[in-house]
Amino acid sequence: MSLSLMSFLPAIDRGLKNMRAECDYRACHNKQFLRSIPGSRPGIRVGSLWYCSVDCFAFALRAPFSRVSSRRIVEIPRNPRLSLGLVLHAKGYLTAEQLRVATAQSQRHGEELADTVIRLGMANEKQIAAARSAQWGYPALAQDYMGKMIQADLPRTILQACSAAPLHYSASAKRILLGFVSRVEHSLLESIEQMTGCRVEPCFITPTDFEEQMERLTSFPDYEEIAVHDPGTPEKMARTVGRAAVDVRAREALFTQYKDLVWARILGKRGKVDVIFRVNQAVEEAKAQKSEIFYEPTSNLG
Ligand SMILES: [Zn+2]
């Protein structure tokens, strides 16, 4: 029996492809292998695709990994309408003269306005977080949650990349409260919701809160993160994920991308592992892909 979430969806939603009982790796030698045989190996499910073995799964991974490795990701990030400087001024934290000086200095030094304002001692971190909250329309500093230890199955590599720290994680309520330092990354919210099945609520925290909260963050006992800074060829990436799939006796895999980080989540009988690849071709200001690397027609795989 498959333990994947897909098995709880009505058959019609899974598409006609799933009516076929064969492995979705085109070159699979195991054409006769039916997933419906009682007691048979359950294979690995990736969205609407199904692979009869780790071998087929890893072979099929090479094509999408090769696409994400060679593609430059350029998207314009969503920005709030009001600038941080104007909000700081509107809230009375900066005078018009301070705003003028800070703006000029931040431009001259190629520095974020918030950093300039802090450096010049014109406002403090909490004021900046309050201004960002007003700017983006999300709450600031969920004080009720600060200072508590937290367990989560979220990759630190990705949290560090967007300066976001989980303040609350309830698997039963399917809710994550995520504190951002400088900007709310909507693509990250989507990626985390997709990977965890939890609703993610953003808020703003200070850089100090972020550092402290990351210290308080521990992993669920059955969770492991593998960060790969030099992923190598698509074949090597596929082998890395294949090894992780063997380790946890994979049943299901999920894939998403955030900026230049490819996030593969493998769920198995022995736990859960996130493999994070840093794909170097992506540009600094790039944003996550909307599409999931695997949710493409079968004909492109294998
Ligand atoms: Zn196969």
Residues whose N, C-alpha, C, O or C-beta is under 5 A from the ligand:
A	BS01	ZN	C23 Y25 C28 N30 Y51 C52 S53 C56
